[in-house]
Amino acid sequence: MQCLVCAGEAKDLTLPDFDGHVIACPHCGKYEILGATWDIFENASQAEREAALGKAALLQGFSRWPTIKTINF
């Protein structure tokens, strides 16, 4: 699949019961996008998506990987 942020080659790690997407990209790293954020994310430019991932990384805390939420836009 394509990375949802950089459009490079990536793996979809999403579990069937997860509301959103979990991606592993060699360039962007592992990250998740919550389902509630999908409409905003889908309509964002690539630069806005990269910025949202950057903000998610700053707010990551102790979670497994950055989570893109509406607050990141």
C-alpha positions as CSV (number, residue, x, y, z in Angstrom):
1,M,0.0,0.0,0.0
2,Q,1.0,3.6,-0.1
3,C,1.8,5.7,2.9
4,L,-1.0,8.0,3.7
5,V,1.4,10.8,4.5
6,C,4.2,10.7,2.0
7,A,2.7,8.3,-0.6
8,G,5.8,6.0,-0.5
9,E,5.6,2.2,-0.1
10,A,4.2,1.2,3.3
11,K,2.5,-1.6,5.2
12,D,-1.0,-1.5,6.5
13,L,-0.9,-2.7,10.2
14,T,-4.5,-1.9,10.9
15,L,-6.3,-4.5,13.1
16,P,-9.8,-5.4,12.1
17,D,-11.4,-3.9,15.2
18,F,-9.4,-0.6,15.1
19,D,-11.4,2.5,14.0
20,G,-8.8,4.2,11.9
21,H,-5.6,3.2,10.1
22,V,-2.2,2.0,11.4
23,I,0.7,2.4,8.9
24,A,4.4,1.4,8.9
25,C,6.4,3.5,6.4
26,P,10.2,3.4,6.0
27,H,10.2,7.2,5.7
28,C,7.5,8.3,8.1
29,G,7.8,5.5,10.6
30,K,4.8,3.8,12.3
31,Y,1.8,6.0,13.0
32,E,-1.9,5.7,13.3
33,I,-4.8,7.9,12.2
34,L,-8.0,7.8,14.2
35,G,-11.2,7.2,12.3
36,A,-12.8,10.4,13.7
37,T,-10.0,12.3,12.0
38,W,-10.3,10.7,8.6
39,D,-12.4,13.3,6.9
40,I,-10.0,16.1,7.8
41,F,-7.0,14.0,6.9
42,E,-8.4,12.9,3.6
43,N,-9.0,16.5,2.5
44,A,-5.6,17.8,3.7
45,S,-2.7,18.5,1.5
46,Q,0.5,16.4,1.7
47,A,2.2,19.3,3.6
48,E,-0.7,19.4,6.1
49,R,-0.5,15.7,6.5
50,E,3.2,15.8,7.2
51,A,2.7,18.7,9.7
52,A,0.0,16.7,11.4
53,L,2.3,13.7,11.8
54,G,5.0,16.0,13.1
55,K,2.6,17.4,15.8
56,A,1.5,13.9,16.6
57,A,5.1,12.8,17.1
58,L,5.6,15.8,19.5
59,L,2.6,14.8,21.5
60,Q,3.3,11.0,21.4
61,G,4.1,10.6,25.1
62,F,4.3,7.0,26.1
63,S,2.1,5.6,23.3
64,R,3.5,3.0,20.9
65,W,3.6,5.4,18.0
66,P,2.3,8.9,17.0
67,T,-1.5,9.1,16.7
68,I,-2.9,11.7,14.3
69,K,-6.0,13.3,15.8
70,T,-8.1,16.3,14.9
71,I,-6.0,18.4,17.3
72,N,-3.0,17.9,15.1
73,F,-4.6,19.9,12.3
